């Protein structure tokens, strides 16, 4: 979350001064997230989105924080929609500022997680695989993709992902736990 906040702070610098109200709402949503007041995050983020232009560089960040709050409140379908919209917005910013690649991969992984938690492992595998195509050493994506493979009964693929995650990050608790359950 700290990386997200740092990257989004950089995005704020790209946002025109005329959108101070949406920035203030974003700041309030961020503070609410840190307090774990997720319903307030959703409300404040929704208000901020209603006040901004679709091309505002901050839009991706607001969608991302709202999606994260939706996951925390188990609103997985809404979270997947917001993560998808956040990806579109972040990729638009990346056309001008490619240094947001890590944010893009984080959103992809989080969207995969929301799909996993909602029981849509086949769809989640696609997101985790996209992360791994860009960052083959992402132990988190490997472990979560392995979890999905296991849930789909594909034990060999699951074992391969868990083993790869453990090679990259020997202390990866999720990969170790899920591997032991195969």
C-alpha positions in Angstrom: 0.0 0.0 0.0 2.9 2.4 0.7 4.2 1.9 -2.8 0.7 2.6 -4.2 0.5 5.8 -2.2 4.0 7.0 -3.4 3.2 6.3 -7.0 -0.2 8.0 -6.7 1.5 11.0 -5.1 3.5 11.3 -8.2 0.4 11.1 -10.3 -1.0 14.1 -8.3 1.7 16.2 -9.8 0.4 15.5 -13.2 -3.2 16.6 -12.3 -4.4 20.1 -13.2 -4.9 22.5 -10.3 -8.5 23.0 -11.3 -9.3 19.6 -9.8 -8.4 20.5 -6.2 -11.8 19.1 -5.0 -11.2 15.6 -6.4 -7.7 15.7 -4.9 -9.0 16.6 -1.5 -11.5 13.8 -1.7 -8.7 11.4 -2.8 -6.7 12.5 0.2 -9.6 11.9 2.5 -10.1 8.5 0.9 -6.5 7.6 1.4 -6.7 8.6 5.1 -9.9 6.5 5.4 -8.1 3.6 3.9 -5.2 3.9 6.4 -7.8 3.9 9.2 -9.4 0.8 7.6 -12.7 2.7 7.1 -13.4 1.0 3.7 -17.0 2.1 3.3 -15.8 5.7 3.6 -13.1 5.0 1.0 -15.7 3.8 -1.4 -18.0 6.8 -0.8 -15.2 9.4 -1.0 -13.7 7.8 -4.1 -17.0 7.7 -5.8 -17.5 11.4 -5.1 -14.0 12.2 -6.5 -14.7 10.2 -9.6 -17.9 12.0 -10.2 -16.0 15.4 -10.1 -13.2 14.6 -12.5 -12.7 14.3 -16.2 -12.2 10.8 -17.6 -8.7 11.7 -18.7 -7.5 12.9 -15.3 -4.2 11.1 -14.5 -5.4 10.7 -10.9 -8.4 8.7 -12.0 -6.5 5.4 -12.0 -5.3 5.9 -8.5 -8.8 6.7 -7.2 -10.2 3.7 -9.0 -7.4 1.6 -7.5 -8.0 2.6 -3.9 -11.7 2.1 -4.3 -11.2 -1.3 -5.7 -8.9 -2.2 -2.8 -11.6 -1.1 -0.4 -14.2 -3.1 -2.3 -12.0 -6.2 -1.9 -11.8 -5.5 1.9 -15.6 -5.3 2.0 -16.0 -8.5 -0.1 -17.5 -6.6 -3.1 -15.4 -8.6 -5.5 -17.4 -8.0 -8.7 -17.2 -4.2 -8.2 -13.5 -4.5 -7.4 -12.8 -6.4 -10.6 -14.6 -3.7 -12.6 -12.7 -0.9 -10.8 -9.3 -2.7 -11.2 -10.0 -3.0 -14.9 -10.9 0.6 -15.2 -7.8 1.6 -13.2 -5.6 -0.5 -15.6 -7.0 1.5 -18.5 -6.4 4.8 -16.8 -2.9 3.9 -15.6 -1.9 2.6 -19.1 -3.0 6.0 -20.5 -0.7 7.7 -18.1 2.0 5.3 -18.9 1.9 6.3 -22.6 3.4 9.6 -21.3 5.1 8.4 -18.1 6.3 4.8 -18.5 7.6 4.7 -14.9 4.2 3.5 -13.6 4.9 -0.1 -14.8 5.1 -1.4 -11.2 1.7 0.1 -10.4 0.2 -1.6 -13.5 1.6 -5.0 -12.4 0.3 -4.4 -8.9 -3.2 -3.6 -10.2 -3.1 -6.7 -12.4 -2.2 -8.9 -9.5 -4.8 -7.3 -7.3 -7.5 -7.8 -9.9 -6.4 -11.5 -10.1 -6.7 -11.7 -6.4 -10.3 -10.3 -6.4 -11.2 -12.8 -9.1 -9.7 -15.6 -7.0 -11.6 -14.5 -3.9 -14.8 -14.4 -5.9 -14.3 -18.0 -7.1 -13.2 -17.1 -10.7 -9.9 -18.9 -10.8 -9.8 -19.4 -14.5 -10.1 -15.7 -15.1 -7.6 -15.0 -12.3 -5.0 -17.2 -13.9 -5.0 -14.9 -17.0 -4.1 -11.9 -14.8 -1.4 -13.7 -12.9 0.1 -15.0 -16.1 0.1 -11.4 -17.5 2.0 -10.3 -14.4 4.5 -13.2 -14.9 5.0 -12.4 -18.6 6.3 -9.0 -17.5 7.9 -10.1 -14.2 8.9 -13.8 -14.2 10.3 -13.5 -10.7 7.0 -12.4 -9.1 6.7 -15.0 -6.3 3.4 -13.5 -5.2 1.8 -14.0 -8.7 3.3 -17.5 -8.9 1.9 -18.5 -5.5 -1.6 -17.2 -6.3 -1.6 -18.7 -9.8 -0.6 -22.0 -8.2 -3.5 -21.6 -5.7 -5.9 -21.2 -8.6 -4.4 -24.2 -10.5 -4.9 -26.3 -7.3 -8.5 -25.2 -6.9 -9.1 -26.2 -10.5 -7.5 -29.6 -9.8 -4.4 -29.0 -11.9 -2.0 -30.2 -9.3 1.1 -30.5 -11.5 0.8 -26.9 -12.6 0.1 -25.8 -9.1 3.1 -27.7 -7.8 5.3 -26.1 -10.5 4.2 -22.6 -9.6 4.6 -23.2 -5.8 8.1 -24.6 -6.3 9.0 -21.6 -8.5 7.7 -19.2 -5.9 9.6 -20.9 -3.2 12.8 -20.9 -5.3 12.4 -17.1 -5.7 11.3 -16.4 -2.2 12.1 -19.3 0.1 10.0 -17.9 3.0 6.8 -17.4 0.9 4.3 -18.6 3.5 1.4 -18.9 1.0 3.4 -21.0 -1.4 4.7 -23.2 1.4 1.3 -23.7 2.9 -0.6 -24.4 -0.3 2.2 -26.7 -1.6 1.9 -28.8 1.6 -1.9 -29.1 1.0 -1.5 -30.7 -2.4 
